[in-house]
């Protein structure tokens, strides 16, 4: 709802994905969906990355992504991860060693760019 995407997600990829949640006691701090190769892209992917606004600027998002990268590489036995990053977070994902691998595009009216991490 924060991004004005107030409709159900209909990509039907949740059941085939791994869901990574970061908690502080009973409060959800951060979340990411880890997708196997071939589901969203040819490569494994990390998507729906979100940090609770209360925990932004605390390092929680970076900690989540570092764990998501490690888990994706291990879970799916891959050496490459592709993401569709919101354009305003380009420097954040670049700091995690992702490199832009596609042109800018709109998704739900939000500018995105494909990025790839190779290990």
C-alpha positions in Angstrom: 0.0 0.0 0.0 2.9 2.3 0.7 3.7 2.3 -3.1 0.1 2.6 -4.1 -0.1 -1.0 -5.4 -3.3 -1.7 -3.6 -4.4 -4.8 -5.5 -3.6 -8.5 -5.0 -0.4 -9.8 -6.4 -1.3 -12.3 -9.1 2.0 -13.7 -10.3 1.4 -17.1 -8.6 5.1 -17.5 -7.7 4.7 -17.5 -3.9 4.2 -21.2 -3.5 7.4 -22.0 -5.4 9.5 -19.4 -3.5 11.3 -19.3 -0.3 10.2 -16.5 2.1 12.8 -14.8 4.3 11.5 -12.8 7.2 13.5 -10.8 9.8 11.8 -10.3 13.1 12.3 -8.2 16.3 10.3 -10.2 18.8 6.8 -10.1 17.3 7.4 -7.3 14.9 8.3 -7.9 11.2 11.4 -5.9 10.4 12.1 -6.9 6.9 11.0 -9.4 4.2 12.3 -10.8 0.9 11.0 -13.5 -1.5 13.7 -15.8 -3.0 12.7 -17.3 -6.3 14.4 -20.3 -8.0 15.9 -20.1 -11.4 13.3 -20.1 -14.2 10.5 -18.7 -12.1 10.9 -15.0 -12.7 14.1 -14.9 -14.7 16.4 -17.6 -16.1 18.6 -16.9 -13.0 17.5 -17.2 -9.4 16.0 -13.9 -8.1 15.3 -11.9 -5.0 12.1 -9.8 -4.9 9.5 -8.1 -2.8 12.3 -6.7 -0.6 10.7 -4.5 2.1 11.8 -3.0 5.3 9.4 -1.8 8.0 9.5 2.0 7.9 10.2 2.0 11.7 13.5 0.1 11.0 14.8 2.0 7.9 18.2 3.6 8.2 19.2 1.0 10.9 21.0 -1.4 8.6 18.1 -3.9 8.7 17.6 -3.8 4.9 21.3 -4.4 4.2 21.4 -7.3 6.7 18.3 -8.8 5.1 19.8 -8.5 1.6 23.1 -10.0 2.7 21.3 -12.9 4.2 19.0 -13.2 1.1 22.0 -13.3 -1.2 23.7 -16.0 0.9 20.5 -18.0 1.2 19.7 -17.7 -2.6 23.2 -18.8 -3.6 23.0 -21.8 -1.3 19.4 -22.8 -1.6 19.4 -22.9 -5.3 23.1 -23.8 -5.9 23.6 -20.9 -8.3 26.3 -18.3 -8.9 24.1 -15.6 -10.4 21.1 -13.6 -9.0 19.0 -11.2 -11.0 16.7 -8.6 -9.5 14.3 -5.9 -10.7 15.4 -3.0 -8.5 13.5 0.2 -7.9 15.6 2.8 -9.6 15.9 5.0 -6.6 17.7 2.1 -4.8 20.3 1.6 -7.5 23.2 2.7 -5.3 22.0 0.5 -2.4 22.0 -2.6 -4.7 25.3 -1.5 -6.3 26.8 -1.4 -2.7 25.8 -5.1 -2.5 27.8 -5.8 -5.8 24.8 -5.9 -8.1 25.4 -4.5 -11.5 22.9 -2.9 -13.9 22.1 -5.5 -16.6 19.1 -4.0 -18.4 17.4 -0.7 -19.3 15.0 1.2 -17.1 11.4 0.1 -17.2 8.1 0.9 -15.3 6.5 -1.7 -13.1 3.3 -0.6 -11.4 4.2 3.0 -12.4 7.5 2.8 -10.5 10.9 3.1 -12.4 12.9 -0.2 -12.1 16.1 -1.6 -13.6 17.3 -5.1 -13.9 20.5 -5.9 -12.0 22.7 -9.0 -11.7 25.0 -10.3 -9.1 27.6 -12.9 -10.1 29.6 -14.8 -7.5 
